[in-house]
């Protein structure tokens, strides 16, 4: 995004900023042509996507935690912030595959203690997750990015730039690539802005942007995405 906002690609597109799930909804209603869409929504909306860029991880992602007050195999209810449907699908898959449980999901605002008051476990994502010191929590904690990579042996892709195929033309793909490349040279600026505007320590922001999140997708990332989509479809059918 940084090149589109501040770099040579500025003005190439008109943007609006939404939660991931709302990006999918905007594409579904035709309010947007291209969106950074949770991968769990690609099949439902029959979307194509730019294959070389996305939001992925190759280990601990630090911003998607499943936190439980009971051992994972005893989870029966899970409170989830529904702003990212990929994280909800991922937690459903990993709990079933790794721990043999299929909890009932309840939608809840991202407040950890309140969530654990009404459910056995909570799914915390995004900024609220980044603000947690999980080492100090008296609960069982799973980083779902790390858990997926350990279980599958493949990277986890959370979101991709998606839309109808006729919107994802070669010039569009080139523009997104150029914005990404420009942004890579301005990580320090992004970290400073995260500290000034959002209250995150700049070293945490820099670590998140450079070591936790992977933006350039290769064949292994796409294979991880293929597996996630297959398991997600099976999970939906089972529900």
C-alpha positions, -999 to +999 in steps of 0.1 A: +000+000+000+028+024+008+037+032-028+001+039-036-003+062-007+031+081-007+052+069-036+053+071-074+021+050-077+001+076-057-032+084-074-032+052-095-063+038-077-089+052-053-087+034-019-108+029+011-097+011+043-118-016+058-114-047+080-105-078+059-140-093+061-155-060+050-131-060+020-147-093+009-182-078+014-173-048-008-162-070-036-194-091-033-216-061-035-196-044-063-185-015-042-149-023-050-131-039-079-100-052-060-096-059-023-072-075+002-094-104+008-093-132+034-083-164+016-112-182+033-135-161+010-119-168-024-140-198-032-173-185-019-170-153-039-154-171-069-125-146-071-092-146-089-062-131-072-027-117-079-005-147-074+028-130-064+018-108-035-002-113-003-001-114+035+016-146+046+039-161+073+065-188+075+065-192+112+052-173+143+031-144+130+025-127+163-009-112+154-032-143+155-035-160+188-058-187+201-058-183+239-075-209+261-082-212+298-085-250+294-062-274+275-068-272+238-084-307+236-110-296+261-122-265+242-159-266+236-167-229+230-145-203+213-151-165+212-139-150+179-135-115+166-150-121+131-131-093+114-109-119+095-127-150+083-094-167+074-083-167+111-117-182+121-113-209+094-077-215+104-086-220+141-114-244+131-090-264+109-061-266+134-083-275+164-099-303+144-068-317+129-044-312+158-066-315+189-097-334+177-122-308+188-149-288+169-159-260+193-190-238+189-180-203+178-194-171+192-188-137+178-174-113+204-156-080+205-118-084+209-116-082+247-096-112+260-109-114+296-145-108+285-142-135+259-128-160+283-156-152+307-182-165+283-161-192+264-134-217+269-111-200+245-107-168+224-093-159+190-075-126+191-061-110+159-046-079+145-037-049+167-052-063+199-030-094+195+001-074+188-005-055+221-006-087+242+023-099+262+015-136+258+044-148+280+027-132+310-007-147+304-019-175+327-035-193+298-027-218+270-015-199+239-012-209+203+003-186+176-018-199+147+007-190+120+034-210+138+010-239+144-001-241+108+036-241+095+045-268+121+016-290+112+015-286+074+051-279+066+040-251+044+036-213+047+003-198+057-013-172+034-039-151+051-050-127+025-044-118-012-053-090-036-084-104-052-111-095-077-128-106-109-103-118-135-110-089-159-100-064-132-066-081-125-049-071-157-011-071-163-008-033-158-027-037-124-003-065-114+027-044-123+013-014-103+009-035-072+044-050-076+058-015-080+040-002-049+053-032-029+089-027-040+088+010-032+074+002+003+102-022+010+126+007+009+105+027+034+101+002+063+117+026+088+092+053+079+064+028+084+077+017+118+079+054+129+043+060+118+032+029+137+047+044+168+034+079+163-001+070+151-009+037+167+013+036+198+033+006+189+070+005+197+090+011+165+111-020+171+080-042+174+065-027+142+098-032+123+100-068+135+064-074+124+069-059+090+102-075+082+103-109+099+068-119+108+049-110+077+059-122+042+045-103+012+062-120-017+045-153-026+063-182-043+053-218-052+054-230-016+031-202-004+007-210-032+008-247-022+000-237+014-029-216+001-042-245-020-041-268+011-058-242+033-086-236+007-092-274+004-094-278+042-115-247+045-140-260+019-142-293+037-147-276+071-176-255+057-193-287+043-189-304+076-205-275+095 
